[in-house]
Amino acid sequence: MLDVAHTRNRMKKSWLTAQELATLLQVSLKTVRRAYRNGEIPMARFRHMVRFNLAKVQRAMERNGRSRLRRLN
């Protein structure tokens, strides 16, 4: 049987807010906002909210050579 609570928790962790991403990357919120506005990291809009998929951000950072990614591993 499908565990709905588990699925919801996984979905919540898949899409992060800018603040959550900044905390994980140990950078400021302003740095995250600047990065997505400059096209350095991918983001998705859900109505008026901006969300980040951690796996896609990690891949983008690897391509861009961002060293802060190493802190996540």
C-alpha positions in Angstrom: 0.0 0.0 0.0 1.2 3.5 -0.8 2.3 5.5 2.3 0.8 8.9 1.7 2.6 10.6 4.6 6.0 9.3 3.4 5.2 10.5 -0.2 4.3 14.0 1.1 7.5 14.2 3.1 9.6 13.2 0.0 7.8 15.8 -2.1 8.4 18.5 0.5 12.1 17.7 0.5 12.3 17.7 -3.3 11.2 21.3 -3.7 13.0 23.8 -1.4 12.3 27.4 -0.7 15.1 29.9 -1.3 15.7 30.1 2.4 16.0 26.3 2.8 18.4 26.1 -0.1 20.5 28.9 1.3 20.7 27.1 4.6 21.7 23.9 3.0 24.4 25.6 0.9 25.5 27.8 3.8 25.1 31.0 1.8 22.9 34.0 2.2 19.4 34.2 0.9 20.6 37.1 -1.3 23.2 34.8 -2.9 20.6 32.2 -3.8 18.3 34.9 -5.3 21.1 36.4 -7.3 22.1 33.0 -8.6 18.6 32.1 -9.9 18.1 35.6 -11.4 21.4 35.2 -13.2 20.4 31.8 -14.5 23.2 30.0 -12.5 20.8 27.6 -10.8 17.4 26.3 -12.0 14.2 27.2 -10.3 10.5 26.5 -10.7 7.6 28.9 -10.1 4.4 27.6 -8.5 2.0 30.4 -8.9 3.9 33.2 -7.2 6.3 31.0 -5.2 9.8 30.1 -6.3 11.0 26.6 -5.5 14.3 24.7 -6.1 14.8 21.0 -6.9 17.9 20.1 -4.9 19.1 17.5 -7.4 18.9 19.9 -10.3 20.6 22.7 -8.3 23.5 20.3 -7.5 23.9 19.3 -11.1 23.9 23.0 -12.2 26.5 23.8 -9.5 28.7 20.9 -10.7 28.5 22.2 -14.3 29.3 25.7 -13.1 32.1 24.6 -10.8 30.6 25.9 -7.6 32.7 24.7 -4.7 30.0 25.1 -2.0 28.4 22.0 -3.4 31.0 19.9 -1.6 29.5 20.9 1.7 26.3 19.0 0.9 28.0 15.6 0.4 
